[in-house]
Amino acid sequence: MRIDVVSIFPEYLAPLKLSLLGRAQEDGLLQLDVHDLRDFAFDRHRTVDDTPYGGGAGMVMKPEPWGLALEAVLASLEAAERRPTLIVPSPAGEVFTQALAYELAEEPTLTFACGRYEGIDERVLEWAGERFRVRPVSLGDYVLNGGEVAVMAMVEAIGRLLPGVVGNPESLVEESHSDGLLEYPVYTKPSSWRGHDVPEVLLSGNHGLIARWRREQQLRRTAGRRPELLVGADASGFGREERAVLAELGYDVVDGRLERH
Ligand code: 6GU
């Protein structure tokens, strides 16, 4: 996959060269290019922002550097990619989820446009909409100073799904959100630590029993921490035993979906 990021703080994205994603780039599984928006601002001060029309607090990113920067990215992408996806990190976007990470991991190229200040002049998004599939995306309901940290999170979540990036693909199956539930708790040696013991079942060697215990832990954790993940969930994947646990936790199956009782 090819990923382009446009930002006024390209150094902010430096951690993406480390660890798993750094290795993926060395191995040619991921090509990551970070572009400095100021390289597309041609006045003496390389200005990228200005005061908002209509008044109000803060500054707005000027359209001209964005037009040139996105044109440069488009020109460098394969002609084969007709309308590449442009992700615009914004607290006003759709929420980034594991499902969206899976969807975006299928794309041959992704471009990220990092806004700062109060945001990017809206006409950039209109103009870009004729050339890209534009998707404003939010990490969640809180405000960051700019898109860079959000892009790091999204690129990491997407990058680790690319074939060959994670050594053991099994570890992608048994993790939080991969099946709509939170992950079960994990333990390692020693079996007793500061008066806290590893649950007996994990020492039993009985793999059937362990799998059932883990599944139950997933359900209990999800009900306790993230009940909204269960309400309305498709119940067809839950067997008799899981439904019994869910009933104890206050969830019934109604018309094939989970409901609180
Ligand atoms: Cl994607 N960007 C910014 N600036 N703030 C955010 C966000 C994104 N997601 C949550 N807060």
Residues whose N, C-alpha, C, O or C-beta is under 5 A from the ligand:
A	BS01	6GU	P89 S90 P91 V137 S138 L139 G140 Y142 V143 L144 N145 G146 G147 A150
